[in-house]
């Protein structure tokens, strides 16, 4: 019997290779990367919410919350996101029919203005667009024209997460003081507290609000409203404040549950305690701010290089002036639809998630696909940022998007100097 013929072998298919497997990197401008230590601190049984360890921990944590904001006044704690503390700030300072002035440099200031309108306030917006800061002279002139003092508050966002514009809050206070107007200064620091420098007392801020999910490195769910004596006096003049938002009992509770007008966000508090320890008692607030500044400069160096030569007109930072850029987030402009294509590519092939463009064009408008944002806030270091920039560089090459050379070398140079 003749031996059987050798069967024809079918070439084996190459296995599908993904370079995205492994730990993903969420490089969006919040929620930020949560430290493993914070997650571990939260991984515990539910505690007693009336007496004992949790109560003492929160009493001891309030001074640290104030220290991050350089605030000697009060801070009220809420189970809420940023929109919640927007409302809390307004509910404790303004009555229906009161007039407020909003200084807008992006979508989030406009959204806060919309909330004020929904609460029955008379809102005037000074809108300075999406690529630069406010005009102090115009703010001063507007306040001077209010000879009857009907404007109760000036509302501003220190860093608008959508545009990455960083406003000079000390300059805003100076413009208000020059006008001689007595309005409250209310500032949203949701995107930037513990990333960009903020000095509540020194800069004359009356009310500030922030959330736990960005520079404070804790999962979303808690918000904070800081306020001084002038803001307390405004609260005392109001006839009615919604009981949940009323900050009065939250800052001087007779019982622990009054901190939160109900059940405390127990596990968030354990996580926040660990995050504040890392920021204030280990690394230190000034080094934390310096780290964010250096990593932001590395991101900017890469983007500047990508935008040169073949990349001119294809890759561009939204904010041209480095002095006006946030150290927490950078908004990038590209020709549509390249930004969406790049975001999709780095997610699928590199395990990196970049932020979508917000407020720069309406969803559904083709121009919406021409923006993305890089979050560099919170628990980030050099290798994370350089790795993210390397993934973006690979995506630009893979997709054939025109860009200049030398971006990674430029970013590494910044890190080396720092």
C-alpha positions as CSV (number, residue, x, y, z in Angstrom):
1,X,0.0,0.0,0.0
2,X,1.4,3.3,-1.0
3,X,1.9,5.7,1.9
4,X,-0.8,8.4,2.3
5,X,-0.1,11.6,0.7
6,X,0.8,14.4,3.0
7,X,-2.2,16.6,3.6
8,X,-2.0,20.2,2.4
9,X,-1.3,22.5,5.3
10,X,-3.3,25.7,5.7
11,X,-1.0,28.5,6.8
12,X,-1.9,29.6,10.3
13,X,-3.4,33.0,10.6
14,X,-1.3,35.5,12.4
15,X,-2.9,36.2,15.8
16,X,-4.6,39.5,16.3
17,X,-2.2,41.7,18.3
18,X,-3.5,44.5,20.5
19,X,-1.1,46.9,22.1
20,X,-4.0,48.2,24.2
21,X,-4.1,45.3,26.6
22,X,-2.7,46.1,30.0
23,X,-3.6,48.9,32.4
24,X,-5.6,51.6,30.5
25,X,-4.8,55.3,31.0
26,X,-7.7,57.6,31.3
27,X,-6.1,60.9,30.2
28,X,-9.3,62.9,30.2
29,X,-9.8,66.1,32.3
30,X,-11.7,64.3,35.0
31,X,-12.4,62.0,36.5
32,X,-8.6,61.7,36.9
33,X,-6.5,58.7,37.6
34,X,-7.3,57.4,41.0
35,X,-4.2,56.3,43.1
36,X,-4.2,52.7,44.1
37,X,-3.7,53.8,47.7
38,X,-7.0,55.8,47.5
39,X,-8.8,52.8,46.1
40,X,-7.4,50.6,48.8
41,X,-8.5,53.0,51.5
42,X,-12.0,52.8,50.1
43,X,-12.1,49.0,50.0
44,X,-13.4,48.3,53.5
45,X,-16.6,47.5,55.3
46,X,-19.1,50.3,55.9
47,X,-18.4,52.2,59.1
48,X,-20.6,53.6,61.9
49,X,-21.9,56.9,60.6
50,X,-22.8,58.4,64.0
51,X,-19.7,58.1,66.2
52,X,-16.2,56.8,66.2
53,X,-13.4,56.6,63.6
54,X,-15.2,58.1,60.7
55,X,-16.5,61.1,62.7
56,X,-13.1,61.9,64.1
57,X,-11.4,61.5,60.7
58,X,-13.7,64.0,59.0
59,X,-13.3,66.5,61.8
60,X,-9.6,66.2,61.2
61,X,-9.9,66.4,57.4
62,X,-11.7,69.7,57.2
63,X,-8.5,71.8,58.0
64,X,-6.7,69.9,55.2
65,X,-9.5,70.8,52.7
66,X,-9.0,74.4,53.7
67,X,-5.3,74.2,53.3
68,X,-5.5,73.0,49.7
69,X,-7.4,76.1,48.9
70,X,-5.4,78.4,51.2
71,X,-8.7,79.3,52.9
72,X,-9.2,80.5,56.5
73,X,-13.0,80.6,56.1
74,X,-15.4,77.7,56.0
75,X,-15.9,74.7,53.7
76,X,-19.2,72.9,53.3
77,X,-19.2,69.2,52.1
78,X,-21.8,67.9,49.8
79,X,-22.7,64.6,48.2
80,X,-22.8,66.2,44.7
81,X,-20.9,66.8,41.5
82,X,-19.7,70.1,40.2
83,X,-23.2,71.1,39.0
84,X,-24.5,70.5,42.5
85,X,-22.0,72.8,44.2
86,X,-22.7,75.4,41.5
87,X,-26.3,75.4,42.7
88,X,-25.3,75.3,46.4
89,X,-23.1,78.4,45.9
90,X,-25.9,80.4,44.3
91,X,-28.6,79.1,46.7
92,X,-26.7,80.4,49.7
93,X,-25.9,83.9,48.3
94,X,-28.6,85.0,45.9
95,X,-32.4,85.3,45.9
96,X,-34.8,85.0,43.0
97,X,-34.6,88.2,40.9
98,X,-31.1,89.1,42.0
99,X,-28.6,90.2,39.3
100,X,-25.3,88.4,38.7
101,X,-22.5,89.0,36.2
102,X,-20.8,86.0,34.6
103,X,-17.3,86.3,33.1
104,X,-17.2,83.6,30.5
105,X,-14.2,82.0,28.7
106,X,-15.8,78.7,27.8
107,X,-18.7,76.3,28.0
108,X,-18.7,75.7,31.8
109,X,-19.0,79.4,32.7
110,X,-22.0,79.6,30.3
111,X,-23.5,76.4,31.8
112,X,-23.2,77.9,35.3
113,X,-24.9,81.0,33.9
114,X,-27.7,78.9,32.6
115,X,-28.1,77.4,36.0
116,X,-28.4,80.8,37.5
117,X,-31.1,81.7,35.0
118,X,-32.9,78.5,36.0
119,X,-32.9,79.6,39.6
120,X,-34.6,82.8,38.7
121,X,-31.6,85.1,38.7
122,X,-31.1,88.0,36.2
123,X,-27.9,87.0,34.4
124,X,-25.6,89.3,32.4
125,X,-22.8,87.5,30.6
126,X,-19.5,89.1,29.5
127,X,-18.4,86.4,27.0
128,X,-14.8,86.6,25.9
129,X,-14.9,83.6,23.6
130,X,-13.1,80.3,23.8
131,X,-9.4,81.1,23.3
132,X,-8.4,83.8,25.7
133,X,-9.0,85.4,29.0
134,X,-11.3,88.3,30.2
135,X,-10.7,92.0,29.8
136,X,-10.3,93.5,33.3
137,X,-11.2,96.9,32.0
138,X,-14.5,95.8,30.7
139,X,-15.3,94.0,33.9
140,X,-14.5,97.2,35.9
141,X,-16.5,99.4,33.5
142,X,-19.5,97.1,33.8
143,X,-19.4,97.2,37.5
144,X,-19.0,100.9,37.6
145,X,-22.1,101.3,35.5
146,X,-24.1,99.5,38.2
147,X,-24.5,102.6,40.3
148,X,-27.3,101.1,42.3
149,X,-25.3,98.0,43.3
150,X,-27.8,95.6,41.9
151,X,-25.2,93.0,40.9
152,X,-24.9,90.6,43.8
153,X,-22.1,88.4,42.5
154,X,-19.4,88.1,39.8
155,X,-19.1,84.5,38.7
156,X,-16.0,83.2,37.0
157,X,-14.3,79.9,36.2
158,X,-10.5,79.7,37.0
159,X,-9.9,77.0,34.4
160,X,-12.6,76.2,32.0
161,X,-12.3,72.5,31.3
162,X,-13.6,72.8,27.8
163,X,-11.2,75.5,26.5
164,X,-8.3,75.0,29.0
165,X,-8.1,78.8,29.4
166,X,-6.7,79.7,32.9
167,X,-8.0,83.0,34.2
168,X,-6.1,85.3,36.5
169,X,-8.4,85.5,39.5
170,X,-6.3,88.0,41.4
171,X,-6.6,90.3,38.4
172,X,-10.4,89.8,38.4
173,X,-10.5,90.8,42.1
174,X,-8.3,93.9,41.3
175,X,-10.8,95.0,38.6
176,X,-13.7,94.6,41.0
177,X,-11.9,96.5,43.7
178,X,-11.0,99.3,41.2
179,X,-14.7,99.7,40.4
180,X,-15.6,100.1,44.1
181,X,-18.4,97.6,43.7
182,X,-19.4,95.4,46.6
183,X,-20.4,92.2,44.7
184,X,-19.2,88.8,45.8
185,X,-16.5,87.1,43.8
186,X,-17.5,83.5,43.1
187,X,-15.0,81.2,41.5
188,X,-15.3,77.6,40.0
189,X,-12.1,75.7,40.7
190,X,-13.6,72.3,39.8
191,X,-11.0,71.5,37.1
192,X,-7.9,72.9,38.7
193,X,-7.7,72.8,42.5
194,X,-4.4,71.2,43.5
195,X,-3.2,71.4,39.9
196,X,-3.1,75.2,39.3
197,X,-2.2,77.6,42.0
198,X,-5.2,79.0,43.9
199,X,-5.1,81.4,46.9
200,X,-8.6,82.0,48.2
201,X,-7.8,84.5,51.0
202,X,-4.9,86.3,49.2
203,X,-6.9,86.8,46.0
204,X,-10.0,88.0,47.8
205,X,-12.4,85.2,46.6
206,X,-15.6,85.1,48.6
207,X,-17.0,81.8,47.4
208,X,-15.2,78.9,45.7
209,X,-16.4,75.5,44.7
210,X,-14.7,72.3,43.6
211,X,-15.1,68.6,43.2
212,X,-13.2,65.5,44.5
213,X,-12.7,63.9,41.1
214,X,-9.9,65.9,39.5
215,X,-6.9,67.3,41.4
216,X,-8.2,65.7,44.6
217,X,-7.8,62.2,43.0
218,X,-11.0,60.7,44.5
219,X,-13.8,59.0,42.5
220,X,-16.6,61.4,41.6
221,X,-19.3,62.0,44.1
222,X,-18.3,64.8,46.5
223,X,-18.3,68.5,46.1
224,X,-17.2,71.4,48.3
225,X,-18.2,75.0,48.7
226,X,-15.7,77.3,50.4
227,X,-16.9,80.7,51.7
228,X,-15.7,83.6,53.8
229,X,-17.4,86.0,56.3
230,X,-18.8,88.3,53.5
231,X,-20.5,85.3,51.9
232,X,-21.9,84.3,55.3
233,X,-23.4,87.7,55.7
234,X,-25.1,87.3,52.3
235,X,-26.5,84.0,53.4
236,X,-27.9,85.5,56.6
237,X,-29.8,88.1,54.6
238,X,-31.7,85.5,52.6
239,X,-35.2,84.6,53.7
240,X,-35.2,81.2,52.1
241,X,-32.5,78.7,51.3
242,X,-33.3,75.1,50.1
243,X,-32.6,72.9,53.1
244,X,-30.4,70.5,51.3
245,X,-28.1,73.2,49.9
246,X,-28.0,75.4,53.0
247,X,-24.4,75.5,54.1
248,X,-25.1,76.8,57.6
249,X,-25.5,73.5,59.5
250,X,-22.9,71.8,57.3
251,X,-20.0,73.9,58.7
252,X,-21.1,73.8,62.3
253,X,-23.0,70.5,62.7
254,X,-24.5,69.6,66.1
255,X,-24.5,66.0,64.9
256,X,-22.2,64.4,62.3
257,X,-25.0,63.6,59.8
258,X,-25.6,67.3,59.5
259,X,-22.3,67.6,57.6
260,X,-24.1,65.9,54.7
261,X,-27.8,66.5,55.5
262,X,-28.1,62.8,55.8
263,X,-25.9,59.7,55.3
264,X,-22.3,60.5,54.8
265,X,-20.5,59.3,51.6
266,X,-18.4,57.1,53.8
267,X,-16.1,55.4,51.4
268,X,-15.4,58.6,49.5
269,X,-14.3,60.2,52.7
270,X,-11.8,57.4,53.4
271,X,-10.4,57.8,49.9
272,X,-10.3,61.6,50.2
273,X,-8.5,61.3,53.5
274,X,-5.8,59.3,51.7
275,X,-5.6,61.7,48.8
276,X,-5.2,64.7,51.0
277,X,-2.4,62.9,53.0
278,X,-0.6,62.3,49.7
279,X,-1.0,65.9,48.6
280,X,-0.3,67.8,51.8
281,X,1.6,65.6,54.1
282,X,3.8,63.6,51.8
283,X,4.5,65.3,48.5
284,X,3.5,68.8,49.7
285,X,1.2,71.3,47.9
286,X,4.0,73.4,46.4
287,X,5.8,70.4,44.9
288,X,2.4,69.0,43.6
289,X,1.8,72.3,41.8
290,X,5.4,72.3,40.4
291,X,4.9,68.8,39.1
292,X,1.7,69.7,37.3
293,X,3.4,72.8,35.8
294,X,6.4,70.7,34.5
295,X,4.2,68.0,33.0
296,X,2.0,70.6,31.4
297,X,5.1,72.2,29.7
298,X,6.1,68.7,28.4
299,X,2.6,68.3,26.8
300,X,2.9,71.8,25.3
301,X,6.4,71.2,23.9
302,X,5.1,68.1,22.1
303,X,2.1,69.9,20.7
304,X,4.2,72.8,19.5
305,X,6.5,70.4,17.7
306,X,3.6,68.6,16.1
307,X,2.2,71.9,14.9
308,X,5.3,72.9,13.0
309,X,6.2,72.3,9.4
310,X,3.8,69.8,7.9
311,X,1.7,70.0,11.0
312,X,1.0,73.8,10.6
313,X,-2.8,74.1,10.5
314,X,-3.3,70.5,11.5
315,X,-2.3,70.4,15.2
316,X,-2.7,73.5,17.3
317,X,-3.2,74.3,21.0
318,X,-6.5,76.1,21.7
319,X,-4.7,78.7,23.9
320,X,-1.8,80.4,22.2
321,X,-0.4,82.2,25.2
322,X,1.4,79.8,27.7
323,X,0.5,82.2,30.5
324,X,-3.2,81.5,29.9
325,X,-2.9,77.7,29.7
326,X,-4.0,75.5,32.5
327,X,-1.6,73.0,34.2
328,X,-4.5,70.5,34.5
329,X,-5.8,70.2,30.9
330,X,-4.9,71.2,27.4
331,X,-7.4,71.6,24.6
332,X,-6.2,70.8,21.1
333,X,-7.5,71.9,17.7
334,X,-7.2,69.7,14.6
335,X,-8.8,69.6,11.2
336,X,-12.0,67.6,11.4
337,X,-12.4,64.7,11.6
338,X,-8.8,64.0,12.6
339,X,-9.3,64.6,16.3
340,X,-12.0,62.0,16.6
341,X,-10.1,59.6,14.5
342,X,-7.0,60.1,16.6
343,X,-9.0,59.6,19.9
344,X,-10.5,56.4,18.5
345,X,-7.1,55.1,17.4
346,X,-5.2,55.6,20.6
347,X,-8.0,54.0,22.6
348,X,-8.2,50.9,20.3
349,X,-4.5,50.5,19.8
350,X,-2.7,52.0,22.8
351,X,-5.1,51.8,25.7
352,X,-5.2,55.6,26.0
353,X,-8.4,57.6,26.4
354,X,-8.3,61.3,25.5
355,X,-11.0,63.8,26.3
356,X,-13.6,64.8,23.7
357,X,-14.1,68.3,22.6
358,X,-16.7,70.1,24.7
359,X,-18.5,73.3,23.8
360,X,-16.2,74.1,20.9
361,X,-18.8,73.0,18.3
362,X,-22.3,71.5,18.7
363,X,-22.5,67.7,18.7
364,X,-23.5,66.6,15.2
365,X,-21.6,69.5,13.7
366,X,-18.7,68.1,11.6
367,X,-16.4,70.7,13.4
368,X,-17.0,68.8,16.7
369,X,-14.6,66.2,15.4
370,X,-11.8,68.7,15.2
371,X,-11.1,68.9,19.0
372,X,-9.7,66.8,21.7
373,X,-8.3,67.4,25.2
374,X,-5.4,65.9,27.2
375,X,-5.9,65.7,30.9
376,X,-2.7,65.9,32.9
377,X,-4.2,66.3,36.4
378,X,-3.9,64.6,39.7
379,X,-2.1,61.3,40.0
380,X,0.2,61.6,37.0
381,X,3.9,61.5,36.5
382,X,6.6,61.8,33.8
383,X,6.4,58.3,32.4
384,X,2.6,58.4,32.2
385,X,2.6,61.8,30.3
386,X,5.5,60.8,28.0
387,X,3.7,57.5,27.3
388,X,0.5,59.3,26.4
389,X,2.4,61.6,24.1
390,X,4.1,58.6,22.5
391,X,0.8,57.0,21.8
392,X,-0.5,60.2,20.3
393,X,2.6,60.4,18.1
394,X,2.1,56.8,16.9
395,X,-1.6,57.6,16.1
396,X,-0.6,60.6,14.1
397,X,1.8,58.4,12.1
398,X,-0.6,55.5,11.7
399,X,-3.4,57.8,10.5
400,X,-1.2,59.8,8.2
401,X,-2.2,63.1,9.9
402,X,0.4,65.8,9.0
403,X,2.5,66.8,11.9
404,X,6.0,68.1,12.6
405,X,8.9,66.0,13.9
406,X,10.7,66.0,17.3
407,X,7.7,66.1,19.6
408,X,8.8,63.3,21.9
409,X,12.3,64.7,22.1
410,X,11.0,68.1,23.0
411,X,8.8,66.7,25.7
412,X,11.6,64.6,27.1
413,X,13.8,67.7,27.2
414,X,11.3,69.5,29.4
415,X,11.2,66.5,31.8
416,X,15.0,66.4,31.8
417,X,15.3,70.1,32.7
418,X,12.6,69.7,35.4
